[in-house]
């Protein structure tokens, strides 16, 4: 943990951001050598003035660094520094990439083939349906789904990737020991087991408002492109889209009802030149030049159905049917019906037409 100690220390030095830190690393080789360097040697590095060099020489927060190390170890949180082989290579393309990441789970090299899926916390039925379908299809094709584990669209993107047996990465705006929102604690544990949860914030960091724009630049930076499903004007999802443009990532948007507040942001993105997405194929086709044969051939056999799912399918046709008469015909409670319909939708057998109406795909 000695290396990690100096990396954390360097990340905490006042007025020394990632850009200058990387100049220092190029000059001295490691954070330990930076802290050991003399004043004159530090001042020889371009961009380092006397005040910044003095901040390095006078840094005295090692007790806080050591507490972070102990707390991370106690909570099984890995500390991954910029030169660590486990640091996401794709993130190094981003200006201002953090020197230190905190991780639970495993970030794999193939996770560089990722699509971020973000959107409104206060979502519509339409937004939920679109998010679940596209995330499931992308994960089935081999893409890693990246999102911020917020309520609403973020949560649906993660859970649908897991339902597809795919990988997902959650980027938090808090420490990894702070479950936010609280109801996603179980989801966080699932992601840590079948993907990766990461943050640039050390354990104990609360989900303060100012953390989320910083979090958003990592969501886009870890991805080949960002899909915005629903977003009001001025929402955080649009900040993620802006970061994506700055980072030379693709921006995708799902069109929405022109009378819906949640569609103002996505429709504006399309008007400004974002790729309009009607299904997952639109994203895959746009990213094809970057994939180099990565997409997995679809090998899934015909989906196996439970007895209840088969019974429900016998009451469905190609014509959309509302949930209420469907419940009466199938003799099932509406809540149970929703669970079965979601399972069938994720298997690609049932589709939703909106207004709680369902049909065979």
VMD Tcl script that draws the C-alpha trace (Angstrom):
set ca {
  {0.00 0.00 0.00}
  {3.05 2.29 0.09}
  {2.60 3.37 -3.53}
  {-1.08 4.06 -2.95}
  {-0.21 6.25 0.05}
  {1.85 8.64 -2.09}
  {-0.66 8.62 -4.95}
  {-3.46 9.61 -2.56}
  {-1.22 12.24 -1.02}
  {-0.43 13.76 -4.41}
  {-4.13 13.83 -5.32}
  {-4.80 15.81 -2.14}
  {-2.17 18.53 -2.59}
  {-3.90 21.88 -2.91}
  {-3.89 23.48 -6.40}
  {-2.16 20.48 -8.01}
  {-4.67 19.03 -10.44}
  {-4.31 15.97 -12.68}
  {-2.68 17.92 -15.53}
  {0.19 19.27 -13.44}
  {0.47 16.00 -11.55}
  {1.12 14.21 -14.83}
  {3.88 16.70 -15.70}
  {5.42 16.02 -12.31}
  {5.16 12.26 -12.87}
  {6.87 12.61 -16.24}
  {9.70 14.50 -14.58}
  {10.17 12.42 -11.42}
  {8.68 9.02 -12.22}
  {6.55 8.46 -9.12}
  {4.63 10.37 -6.40}
  {7.18 9.26 -3.79}
  {9.97 10.93 -5.80}
  {7.85 14.05 -6.25}
  {7.47 14.44 -2.48}
  {11.21 13.81 -2.06}
  {12.27 16.36 -4.69}
  {13.94 19.61 -3.76}
  {12.31 22.99 -4.30}
  {14.53 23.92 -7.24}
  {13.84 20.63 -8.99}
  {10.11 21.12 -8.54}
  {10.25 24.66 -9.90}
  {11.98 23.36 -13.03}
  {8.73 21.61 -14.01}
  {6.69 23.71 -16.42}
  {3.51 25.05 -14.84}
  {4.75 24.71 -11.27}
  {5.14 28.03 -9.51}
  {6.55 28.68 -6.03}
  {3.13 28.46 -4.38}
  {2.35 25.06 -5.88}
  {5.83 23.71 -5.21}
  {5.50 24.96 -1.64}
  {2.19 23.10 -1.31}
  {3.98 19.85 -2.15}
  {6.85 20.48 0.26}
  {4.54 21.49 3.11}
  {1.90 18.76 2.62}
  {1.09 17.41 6.08}
  {-2.17 15.46 5.75}
  {-0.58 12.02 5.93}
  {-2.77 11.10 8.89}
  {-5.85 11.57 6.69}
  {-4.19 9.57 3.90}
  {-3.49 6.72 6.31}
  {-7.09 6.75 7.53}
  {-8.29 6.45 3.94}
  {-5.97 3.51 3.38}
  {-7.18 1.73 6.50}
  {-10.83 2.45 5.78}
  {-10.52 1.21 2.19}
  {-8.85 -2.01 3.32}
  {-11.45 -2.55 6.04}
  {-14.31 -2.17 3.54}
  {-12.67 -4.23 0.76}
  {-12.31 -1.20 -1.50}
  {-9.36 -1.38 -3.89}
  {-7.26 1.70 -4.57}
  {-6.20 1.93 -8.22}
  {-3.74 4.65 -9.19}
  {-3.09 6.14 -12.63}
  {-0.09 3.92 -13.42}
  {-1.75 0.75 -12.11}
  {-2.43 -1.90 -14.76}
  {-6.04 -2.04 -13.49}
  {-6.64 1.65 -14.24}
  {-9.06 1.92 -17.23}
  {-6.96 2.77 -20.29}
  {-9.89 4.49 -22.00}
  {-10.12 6.94 -19.09}
  {-6.54 8.04 -19.66}
  {-7.72 9.68 -22.89}
  {-9.72 12.12 -20.78}
  {-8.12 15.38 -19.78}
  {-8.26 15.65 -16.02}
  {-8.67 11.92 -15.39}
  {-8.26 11.37 -11.65}
  {-4.97 10.12 -10.25}
  {-6.74 7.67 -7.94}
  {-9.86 5.55 -8.33}
  {-11.60 3.53 -5.64}
  {-13.08 0.24 -6.89}
  {-15.29 -2.65 -5.88}
  {-15.52 -5.51 -8.30}
  {-13.36 -5.92 -11.38}
  {-12.83 -3.57 -14.29}
  {-11.82 -5.68 -17.30}
  {-10.04 -4.68 -20.53}
  {-13.15 -5.54 -22.57}
  {-15.12 -2.98 -20.55}
  {-13.62 -0.36 -22.85}
  {-16.38 -1.40 -25.28}
  {-18.98 0.43 -23.25}
  {-22.05 2.55 -23.80}
  {-23.24 4.92 -21.10}
  {-27.01 5.02 -20.58}
  {-28.28 7.98 -18.55}
  {-31.51 9.85 -18.01}
  {-34.11 11.25 -15.69}
  {-34.63 10.22 -12.09}
  {-38.33 11.09 -12.52}
  {-38.94 8.87 -15.51}
  {-41.99 7.95 -17.56}
  {-43.26 4.47 -18.46}
  {-41.92 5.14 -21.93}
  {-38.46 5.98 -20.57}
  {-38.38 2.83 -18.46}
  {-39.42 0.60 -21.37}
  {-36.90 2.09 -23.78}
  {-34.08 1.94 -21.23}
  {-34.71 -1.68 -20.30}
  {-34.97 -2.81 -23.91}
  {-31.92 -1.01 -25.29}
  {-29.69 -1.74 -22.30}
  {-30.64 -5.42 -22.41}
  {-29.93 -5.62 -26.14}
  {-26.59 -3.81 -25.90}
  {-25.47 -5.98 -22.98}
  {-26.54 -9.09 -24.92}
  {-24.37 -7.91 -27.82}
  {-21.37 -7.70 -25.49}
  {-21.29 -4.03 -24.56}
  {-20.64 -2.99 -20.98}
  {-23.34 -0.61 -19.72}
  {-22.03 2.38 -17.77}
  {-24.26 4.58 -15.63}
  {-24.42 6.49 -12.36}
  {-26.69 4.24 -10.26}
  {-29.14 7.08 -9.64}
  {-32.85 6.45 -9.32}
  {-34.81 5.96 -12.52}
  {-33.10 5.53 -15.89}
  {-29.66 4.80 -14.40}
  {-31.04 2.01 -12.24}
  {-32.96 0.44 -15.13}
  {-29.85 0.45 -17.32}
  {-27.80 -1.39 -14.68}
  {-30.48 -3.95 -13.82}
  {-31.21 -4.71 -17.47}
  {-27.52 -5.30 -18.21}
  {-27.38 -7.74 -15.30}
  {-30.59 -9.43 -16.47}
  {-28.93 -10.00 -19.86}
  {-25.98 -11.69 -18.16}
  {-23.81 -8.78 -19.25}
  {-21.43 -6.42 -17.54}
  {-22.13 -3.04 -16.05}
  {-20.05 -0.31 -14.42}
  {-21.51 2.09 -11.85}
  {-19.78 5.43 -11.30}
  {-20.69 7.00 -7.98}
  {-20.75 10.58 -6.79}
  {-19.91 9.45 -3.25}
  {-17.59 7.05 -1.50}
  {-18.21 3.39 -2.31}
  {-19.28 2.77 1.27}
  {-22.13 5.28 0.98}
  {-25.17 3.70 -0.65}
  {-26.97 6.38 -2.60}
  {-29.80 6.14 -3.19}
  {-30.18 3.87 -0.14}
  {-32.59 1.50 -1.89}
  {-29.85 0.61 -4.40}
  {-27.64 -1.06 -1.81}
  {-28.54 -4.51 -3.16}
  {-27.91 -3.34 -6.73}
  {-24.51 -2.00 -5.71}
  {-23.58 -5.39 -4.28}
  {-24.74 -7.16 -7.45}
  {-22.73 -4.80 -9.64}
  {-19.64 -5.32 -7.48}
  {-20.02 -9.06 -8.01}
  {-20.77 -9.03 -11.75}
  {-19.10 -5.84 -12.90}
  {-17.46 -2.86 -11.26}
  {-18.44 0.04 -9.04}
  {-15.96 2.90 -8.93}
  {-15.53 6.42 -7.64}
  {-12.86 9.08 -7.48}
  {-14.11 9.95 -4.00}
  {-12.60 8.20 -0.96}
  {-14.65 6.18 1.54}
  {-16.91 8.28 3.70}
  {-17.54 10.95 1.04}
  {-21.19 11.96 1.11}
  {-23.22 12.38 -2.12}
  {-22.92 16.15 -2.15}
  {-24.48 18.02 -5.05}
  {-21.16 19.29 -6.40}
  {-19.81 15.74 -6.77}
  {-22.18 14.71 -9.55}
  {-20.92 16.89 -12.42}
  {-17.44 15.52 -11.68}
  {-18.89 12.00 -11.62}
  {-20.55 12.60 -15.00}
  {-17.26 13.24 -16.80}
  {-16.12 9.76 -15.75}
  {-19.34 8.15 -17.00}
  {-18.74 9.58 -20.47}
  {-14.99 9.03 -20.30}
  {-15.40 5.30 -19.69}
  {-17.66 4.91 -22.73}
  {-17.53 4.93 -26.52}
  {-20.75 6.91 -26.49}
  {-23.48 8.25 -24.24}
  {-27.18 7.48 -24.74}
  {-29.58 9.96 -23.14}
  {-33.03 8.40 -22.77}
  {-35.01 11.09 -20.96}
  {-33.76 14.46 -19.77}
  {-35.36 17.74 -18.85}
  {-33.71 20.93 -20.03}
  {-30.70 21.66 -17.79}
  {-30.54 18.15 -16.33}
  {-27.37 16.34 -15.24}
  {-27.72 13.95 -18.17}
  {-27.10 16.86 -20.53}
  {-23.91 17.64 -18.60}
  {-22.80 14.07 -19.31}
  {-23.61 14.58 -23.01}
  {-21.56 17.78 -23.05}
  {-18.60 15.99 -21.49}
  {-18.97 13.27 -24.13}
  {-18.61 15.86 -26.90}
  {-15.57 17.40 -25.21}
  {-14.02 13.92 -24.90}
  {-14.70 13.05 -28.54}
  {-17.31 10.44 -27.62}
  {-20.52 9.80 -29.54}
  {-23.80 11.27 -28.29}
  {-27.09 9.43 -28.79}
  {-30.59 10.46 -27.78}
  {-34.01 8.82 -27.74}
  {-36.73 11.08 -29.18}
  {-39.70 11.74 -26.97}
  {-43.14 13.30 -26.79}
  {-42.85 17.02 -27.59}
  {-45.29 17.80 -24.76}
  {-43.20 15.98 -22.14}
  {-40.78 17.89 -19.91}
  {-38.58 14.79 -19.85}
  {-38.17 14.95 -23.62}
  {-37.06 18.58 -23.83}
  {-33.40 17.71 -23.33}
  {-33.29 14.66 -25.61}
  {-35.20 16.34 -28.44}
  {-32.88 19.34 -28.17}
  {-29.83 17.05 -28.41}
  {-31.20 15.50 -31.61}
  {-31.87 18.96 -33.04}
  {-28.25 19.86 -32.24}
  {-26.89 16.83 -34.09}
  {-26.97 13.89 -31.67}
  {-27.72 10.53 -33.30}
  {-31.39 9.70 -32.94}
  {-31.90 6.23 -31.46}
  {-34.97 4.12 -32.17}
  {-33.36 0.81 -31.21}
  {-29.98 -0.63 -30.22}
  {-29.01 -1.20 -33.88}
  {-28.74 2.58 -34.37}
  {-26.04 2.70 -31.70}
  {-24.19 -0.38 -32.92}
  {-24.13 0.89 -36.51}
  {-22.78 4.27 -35.43}
  {-20.04 2.70 -33.30}
  {-19.17 -0.02 -35.84}
  {-15.92 1.62 -37.07}
  {-14.55 1.49 -33.50}
  {-15.58 -2.07 -32.71}
  {-13.38 -4.10 -35.08}
  {-15.49 -7.24 -34.92}
  {-16.03 -7.03 -31.18}
  {-19.81 -7.52 -31.15}
  {-20.72 -11.01 -30.10}
  {-22.71 -13.14 -32.50}
  {-26.12 -13.76 -31.04}
  {-26.00 -17.30 -29.72}
  {-29.04 -17.37 -27.51}
  {-31.34 -20.29 -28.18}
  {-35.06 -19.92 -28.04}
  {-35.94 -18.56 -24.62}
  {-37.28 -21.12 -22.17}
  {-40.56 -20.13 -20.55}
  {-42.05 -20.96 -17.17}
  {-45.58 -22.38 -17.02}
  {-46.92 -18.99 -15.91}
  {-45.12 -17.21 -18.75}
  {-46.49 -19.70 -21.28}
  {-50.01 -19.21 -19.90}
  {-49.67 -15.44 -20.18}
  {-48.37 -15.67 -23.76}
  {-51.46 -17.67 -24.71}
  {-53.55 -14.58 -23.89}
  {-51.37 -12.21 -25.93}
  {-51.43 -11.52 -29.67}
  {-49.72 -9.11 -32.07}
  {-52.38 -6.56 -31.11}
  {-51.59 -4.55 -27.98}
  {-53.78 -5.44 -24.99}
  {-54.23 -3.38 -21.81}
  {-53.02 -4.84 -18.51}
  {-56.49 -4.87 -16.86}
  {-58.35 -7.18 -19.28}
  {-55.17 -9.23 -19.57}
  {-55.17 -9.77 -15.80}
  {-58.81 -10.88 -15.87}
  {-58.25 -13.29 -18.76}
  {-55.11 -14.81 -17.23}
  {-56.61 -14.90 -13.74}
  {-53.55 -13.24 -12.20}
  {-53.03 -10.21 -9.92}
  {-51.82 -7.14 -11.80}
  {-48.55 -6.95 -9.81}
  {-47.71 -10.58 -10.67}
  {-48.59 -9.88 -14.28}
  {-46.15 -6.96 -14.40}
  {-43.35 -9.19 -13.11}
  {-44.05 -11.83 -15.76}
  {-44.39 -9.25 -18.53}
  {-41.04 -7.70 -17.58}
  {-39.39 -11.12 -17.71}
  {-40.94 -11.81 -21.12}
  {-39.94 -8.37 -22.36}
  {-36.31 -8.93 -21.34}
  {-36.41 -12.25 -23.18}
  {-37.54 -10.40 -26.29}
  {-40.92 -12.15 -26.45}
  {-43.23 -9.33 -25.36}
  {-43.18 -5.61 -26.14}
  {-44.95 -2.67 -24.54}
  {-46.92 -0.20 -26.64}
  {-47.27 2.42 -23.89}
  {-50.25 3.06 -21.67}
  {-49.72 -0.34 -19.99}
  {-50.57 -2.20 -23.21}
  {-48.58 -5.29 -24.25}
  {-48.25 -7.48 -27.34}
  {-46.16 -10.38 -28.69}
  {-42.98 -9.09 -30.34}
}
mol new
graphics top color blue
foreach p $ca { graphics top sphere $p radius 0.5 }
foreach p [lrange $ca 0 end-1] q [lrange $ca 1 end] { graphics top cylinder $p $q radius 0.2 }
display resetview
